[in-house]
């Protein structure tokens, strides 16, 4: 672990004078390794997005329609299927859920994803 932490002025070292905790060669090696890690992660994320572009588009479409997704919908998307309507969805033809229904619709606390955004 290398750190150029903020140190107190000590034993005559001037406050404007910087203290170098490592050599330039070590700093260069650290910078190169950080760059390698970032580049590798970027390549991995790009590859994953490209390989799963259909799922990405299904998820974007579902989010535009429903605004939130529950775990059942995510399971559908990951299986390559169109996501079903959320359990509490009133839909454009059915109208918004009634106040009483809206208060109890998200009471299923077993879902690892959580309820509608309004509950959080």
RAHUZI-V369420 format. One record per backbone hydrogen bond with DSSP energy under -0.5 kcal/mol. CO is the residue of the C=O (numbers start at 0). NH is the residue of the N-H. E is the energy in kcal/mol with one decimal. If there is no record, write none. Layout:
BEGIN
CO;NH;E
CO;NH;E
END
This chain:
BEGIN
4;6;-0.7
9;12;-1.8
13;16;-1.0
17;19;-0.5
18;20;-0.7
22;26;-2.4
23;27;-2.3
24;28;-2.2
25;29;-2.4
26;30;-2.5
27;31;-2.5
28;32;-2.2
29;33;-2.5
30;34;-2.3
31;35;-2.3
32;36;-2.5
33;37;-2.5
34;38;-2.8
35;39;-2.5
36;40;-2.4
37;41;-2.4
38;42;-2.5
39;43;-2.3
40;44;-2.6
41;45;-2.5
42;46;-2.4
43;47;-2.6
44;48;-2.3
45;49;-2.5
46;50;-2.7
47;51;-1.4
49;52;-1.0
51;55;-2.3
52;56;-2.4
53;57;-2.4
54;58;-2.5
55;59;-2.4
56;60;-2.5
57;61;-2.5
58;62;-2.6
59;63;-2.2
60;64;-1.8
61;65;-3.4
62;66;-1.8
65;67;-0.8
69;73;-2.1
70;74;-2.5
71;75;-2.1
72;76;-2.6
73;77;-2.8
74;78;-1.4
75;80;-2.7
76;79;-1.8
85;88;-1.8
89;93;-0.7
90;94;-1.3
97;101;-3.0
98;102;-2.0
99;103;-1.1
100;104;-2.0
101;105;-0.6
103;106;-1.5
106;108;-1.4
107;110;-0.8
115;118;-2.0
116;119;-1.7
END
